[in-house]
Amino acid sequence: MQGTFRRLASTGLMSMAIAGSVLIAVNPALALTEQEILDKLAGIPVFLIVNGEGQSLTASVGAEDEQVNVPIVFIDSEEAEGFLTEAENEGSEIANDANIVVYPLGEIYAEANSQLDGLESLVYIPSAVSVQQASQIAEQDVQGVPLYAAIDLEREQYLLTGDNTLPMFFSLADLQSQVSVLVEENPAIGEAIGVEVTTLESLLVNMEADDDDRDRILELVEFVPSSETLQFIESLSEGAEASE
């Protein structure tokens, strides 16, 4: 089955110039507002499986007497395509008239936020490869959508870009690629840079909480989608333009 994809304008990866230690805001901060969360999530493309009427594939979550249907959000296009292929092979009704569409995660959040306790209540399907990589780094099973950040091992602090943002990468390879450029320019810093693994779900929970110390860091977070996902969406856009 060949899924159809909704085109989404993509942006290139940021240029990562490590500034050093984390910059902590001086003024106290409250929990991130809904609009601030939307702004951070707007650039994250995710994949939904929808039927001919545009209704997304959902899963039931919660206690038996308080279950609610929530969208199943695929972080990786290959995982979504694999799900549809398996459904088709099994003769499942899910595969009938099903398509894969691309949405900004912020748009899904805005639509679901009024019905759910929080964005972490959505069901996320991460890349299986990324989960395996994250679990190896963390030396334990990682439950959720892995995110990767560069850290200063000596100071035990996050490393920021030159414009004082904290990149959280969906792809370990993308983070390693950015760091390798810095190490080539200054080999002495190679052993001082490490990788910290967290999950999208845990960050979202923290963003919706009210914790001054965490919010000062979360304000700096900038999500970096997988370059493979961005290239894939760009190729869809180019293909659509060529067929016009």
Beta strands, then each sheet from edge to edge (+ up, - down):
strand 1: 45-50
strand 2: 58-61
strand 3: 68-74
strand 4: 99-104
strand 5: 123-125
strand 6: 146-152
strand 7: 157-158
strand 8: 166-169
strand 9: 193-199
strand 10: 221-224
sheet 1: 1+ 4-
sheet 2: 2+ 3- 5-
sheet 3: 7+ 6- 9+
sheet 4: 8+ 10+
end
